[in-house]
Amino acid sequence: MRIKAKSKNGITTVKVMFKHPMLSYDEAKKKGKEANFITYVVANVEDKKVFEVSTSQFLSKNPYMKFAFKGDFKGKEIVISWVDLKGNKKTGKKKIK
């Protein structure tokens, strides 16, 4: 997971790229594998939820997301976590510039 986070003028902008194959049901059937894709993403700063989304099979391989939220969190740490269809979890952390 690659994360870039920047705070400017009271708005914090985050860009994140997840490393995941994102196999939809159709692709998995063609390849003879099980479907598996990211289903839930959450971002927290200081134990405060700043971003939450439920996703589906229609995101591309290694999906990229960009989001922003109010608040000057310069110097704080953002923690981003995802869960996929099989229950695998991954968490990444980055200090906000």
LOLO-573042 format. One line per 2 residues: their letters; for each residue x, y, z of N, C-alpha, C. Coordinates in Angstrom, 1 decimal, decimal comma, padded with zeros to 4 digits, always signed. Layout:
N
A	X Y Z X Y Z X Y Z  ... .
***
This chain:
97
MR	+000,9 -001,2 +000,0 +000,0 +000,0 +000,0 +000,9 +001,2 +000,0  +000,6 +002,1 -000,9 +001,4 +003,4 -001,0 +000,5 +004,5 -000,6 .
IK	+000,9 +005,3 +000,3 +000,1 +006,4 +000,8 +000,8 +007,7 +000,7  +000,1 +008,8 +000,3 +000,6 +010,2 +000,3 -000,5 +011,0 +001,0 .
AK	-000,1 +011,7 +002,0 -001,1 +012,6 +002,7 -000,5 +013,9 +003,0  -001,3 +015,0 +002,7 -000,8 +016,3 +002,8 -002,0 +017,2 +003,4 .
SK	-001,6 +018,1 +004,3 -002,6 +019,0 +004,9 -002,2 +020,4 +004,5  -003,2 +021,1 +004,0 -003,0 +022,5 +003,6 -004,3 +023,3 +003,7 .
NG	-004,2 +024,5 +004,3 -005,4 +025,4 +004,5 -006,6 +024,7 +005,1  -006,4 +023,8 +006,1 -007,4 +023,2 +006,8 -008,1 +022,0 +006,1 .
IT	-007,5 +021,6 +005,0 -008,0 +020,4 +004,3 -006,9 +019,4 +004,2  -007,2 +018,2 +004,5 -006,2 +017,1 +004,4 -006,6 +016,2 +003,2 .
TV	-005,6 +016,1 +002,2 -005,8 +015,3 +001,0 -005,0 +014,0 +001,1  -005,6 +012,9 +000,8 -004,9 +011,6 +000,9 -005,1 +010,9 -000,5 .
KV	-003,9 +010,3 -000,9 -003,9 +009,5 -002,1 -003,3 +008,1 -001,7  -004,0 +007,1 -002,1 -003,6 +005,7 -001,7 -003,7 +004,7 -002,8 .
MF	-002,7 +003,9 -003,0 -002,8 +002,8 -004,0 -002,7 +001,5 -003,3  -003,6 +000,6 -003,5 -003,6 -000,7 -002,8 -003,0 -001,7 -003,8 .
KH	-002,3 -002,6 -003,3 -001,8 -003,7 -004,1 -002,7 -004,9 -003,9  -003,5 -005,2 -004,9 -004,4 -006,3 -004,8 -004,9 -006,8 -006,2 .
PM	-005,0 -008,1 -006,4 -005,4 -008,5 -007,8 -006,8 -008,2 -008,2  -007,7 -008,0 -007,2 -009,1 -007,6 -007,5 -009,8 -008,5 -008,5 .
LS	-009,8 -009,8 -008,3 -010,5 -010,8 -009,2 -012,0 -010,8 -009,0  -012,7 -010,3 -010,0 -014,1 -010,3 -010,0 -014,7 -011,7 -010,2 .
YD	-015,9 -011,9 -010,1 -016,5 -013,2 -010,2 -016,3 -013,8 -011,6  -016,5 -012,9 -012,7 -016,3 -013,3 -014,1 -014,8 -013,7 -014,4 .
EA	-013,9 -012,8 -013,9 -012,5 -013,0 -014,2 -012,0 -014,3 -013,5  -012,5 -014,5 -012,2 -012,1 -015,7 -011,5 -012,6 -017,0 -012,2 .
KK	-013,8 -016,9 -012,7 -014,4 -018,1 -013,3 -013,6 -018,5 -014,6  -013,2 -017,4 -015,4 -012,4 -017,7 -016,6 -011,0 -018,2 -016,2 .
KG	-010,4 -017,8 -015,1 -009,1 -018,2 -014,7 -009,1 -019,5 -013,9  -010,3 -019,9 -013,5 -010,4 -021,1 -012,6 -010,0 -020,9 -011,2 .
KE	-010,1 -019,7 -010,7 -009,8 -019,3 -009,4 -011,0 -018,8 -008,6  -010,8 -018,5 -007,3 -011,8 -018,0 -006,5 -011,9 -016,4 -006,6 .
AN	-013,1 -015,9 -006,6 -013,2 -014,4 -006,7 -012,6 -013,8 -005,4  -012,0 -012,7 -005,5 -011,4 -012,0 -004,3 -011,2 -010,6 -004,6 .
FI	-011,8 -009,7 -003,9 -011,6 -008,3 -004,1 -011,8 -007,5 -002,8  -011,3 -006,3 -002,8 -011,4 -005,5 -001,6 -012,9 -005,1 -001,4 .
TY	-013,4 -005,3 -000,2 -014,8 -005,0 +000,1 -015,0 -003,8 +001,0  -014,0 -003,4 +001,8 -014,2 -002,4 +002,8 -012,8 -001,7 +003,0 .
VV	-012,9 -000,3 +003,1 -011,7 +000,5 +003,3 -012,1 +001,5 +004,4  -011,2 +001,7 +005,3 -011,4 +002,7 +006,4 -010,1 +003,5 +006,7 .
AN	-010,2 +004,8 +007,0 -009,0 +005,6 +007,3 -009,3 +006,3 +008,6  -008,3 +006,3 +009,5 -008,5 +006,9 +010,8 -007,3 +007,8 +011,1 .
VE	-007,6 +009,0 +011,8 -006,5 +009,9 +012,3 -006,9 +010,1 +013,7  -005,9 +009,8 +014,6 -006,1 +009,9 +016,0 -007,4 +009,2 +016,5 .
DK	-007,6 +008,0 +016,1 -008,8 +007,2 +016,5 -010,1 +007,9 +016,0  -010,0 +008,8 +015,1 -011,2 +009,4 +014,5 -011,4 +008,9 +013,1 .
KV	-012,5 +008,4 +012,7 -012,8 +007,9 +011,4 -012,9 +009,0 +010,4  -012,1 +009,1 +009,4 -012,2 +010,3 +008,5 -012,6 +009,8 +007,1 .
FE	-012,6 +008,5 +006,8 -013,0 +008,0 +005,5 -013,5 +006,5 +005,7  -014,6 +006,2 +005,0 -015,1 +004,8 +005,1 -015,8 +004,5 +003,8 .
VS	-015,5 +003,4 +003,2 -016,2 +003,0 +002,0 -016,4 +001,5 +001,8  -017,5 +001,1 +001,4 -017,7 -000,3 +001,0 -017,5 -000,4 -000,5 .
TS	-016,7 -001,3 -001,0 -016,4 -001,4 -002,4 -016,9 -002,7 -003,0  -016,7 -002,9 -004,3 -017,2 -004,0 -005,0 -016,2 -004,6 -005,9 .
QF	-016,6 -005,6 -006,7 -015,7 -006,2 -007,6 -015,3 -005,3 -008,8  -015,9 -004,2 -008,9 -015,7 -003,4 -010,1 -014,6 -002,4 -010,1 .
LS	-013,7 -002,5 -009,1 -012,5 -001,7 -009,0 -011,4 -002,4 -009,8  -010,5 -001,6 -010,3 -009,4 -002,2 -011,1 -008,4 -002,9 -010,3 .
KN	-007,5 -003,7 -010,9 -006,4 -004,3 -010,2 -005,5 -003,2 -009,6  -005,0 -003,4 -008,4 -004,2 -002,4 -007,7 -005,0 -001,0 -007,7 .
PY	-006,1 -000,9 -007,0 -006,9 +000,3 -007,1 -006,3 +001,5 -006,4  -006,6 +002,7 -007,0 -006,1 +004,0 -006,5 -007,3 +004,8 -006,0 .
MK	-007,2 +005,3 -004,8 -008,3 +006,2 -004,3 -007,7 +007,5 -003,8  -008,5 +008,5 -003,9 -008,1 +009,9 -003,5 -009,3 +010,4 -002,7 .
FA	-009,1 +011,0 -001,5 -010,1 +011,6 -000,7 -009,6 +012,7 +000,1  -010,5 +013,6 +000,6 -010,1 +014,7 +001,4 -011,1 +014,9 +002,5 .
FK	-010,6 +015,5 +003,6 -011,4 +015,8 +004,7 -011,0 +017,0 +005,4  -011,9 +017,7 +006,2 -011,6 +018,9 +006,9 -010,7 +018,6 +008,1 .
GD	-009,8 +019,5 +008,4 -009,0 +019,5 +009,5 -007,5 +019,5 +009,2  -006,8 +020,3 +010,0 -005,3 +020,4 +009,8 -004,6 +019,3 +010,7 .
FK	-004,3 +018,2 +010,1 -003,7 +017,1 +010,8 -002,2 +017,0 +010,5  -001,5 +018,1 +010,2 -000,1 +018,0 +009,8 +000,7 +017,4 +011,0 .
GK	+001,5 +016,4 +010,7 +002,3 +015,8 +011,7 +001,7 +014,6 +012,4  +000,4 +014,4 +012,2 -000,3 +013,3 +012,7 -000,2 +012,1 +011,8 .
EI	-000,6 +010,9 +012,3 -000,5 +009,7 +011,5 -001,8 +009,2 +011,0  -001,9 +008,9 +009,7 -003,2 +008,4 +009,1 -003,0 +006,9 +009,0 .
VI	-004,0 +006,1 +009,4 -004,0 +004,7 +009,4 -005,1 +004,2 +008,4  -004,7 +003,5 +007,4 -005,7 +003,0 +006,4 -005,7 +001,5 +006,4 .
SW	-006,9 +000,9 +006,5 -007,0 -000,5 +006,5 -008,0 -001,0 +005,5  -007,8 -002,2 +004,9 -008,8 -002,8 +004,0 -009,0 -004,2 +004,4 .
VD	-010,2 -004,7 +003,9 -010,6 -006,1 +004,1 -011,1 -006,6 +002,8  -010,7 -007,8 +002,4 -011,1 -008,4 +001,1 -012,2 -009,5 +001,3 .
LK	-012,7 -010,0 +000,3 -013,8 -011,0 +000,3 -013,4 -012,2 +001,1  -012,2 -012,6 +001,1 -011,8 -013,8 +001,9 -011,4 -013,5 +003,3 .
GN	-011,6 -012,2 +003,7 -011,3 -011,9 +005,1 -009,9 -011,4 +005,4  -009,0 -011,4 +004,3 -007,7 -010,9 +004,5 -007,7 -009,4 +004,8 .
KK	-006,8 -009,0 +005,7 -006,7 -007,6 +006,1 -005,3 -007,0 +005,9  -005,3 -005,8 +005,6 -004,0 -005,1 +005,5 -004,1 -003,7 +006,0 .
TG	-003,1 -003,2 +006,7 -003,1 -001,9 +007,3 -001,8 -001,1 +006,9  -001,9 +000,1 +006,6 -000,8 +001,0 +006,3 -000,9 +002,3 +007,0 .
KK	+000,3 +002,8 +007,4 +000,4 +004,1 +008,1 +001,3 +005,0 +007,5  +001,0 +006,3 +007,6 +001,8 +007,4 +007,0 +001,6 +008,7 +007,8 .
KI	+002,7 +009,4 +008,0 +002,6 +010,7 +008,7 +002,1 +011,7 +007,7  +001,2 +012,6 +008,1 +000,7 +013,6 +007,2 +001,6 +014,8 +007,1 .
K	+002,0 +015,2 +005,9 +002,9 +016,3 +005,7 +002,2 +017,6 +005,7 .
***
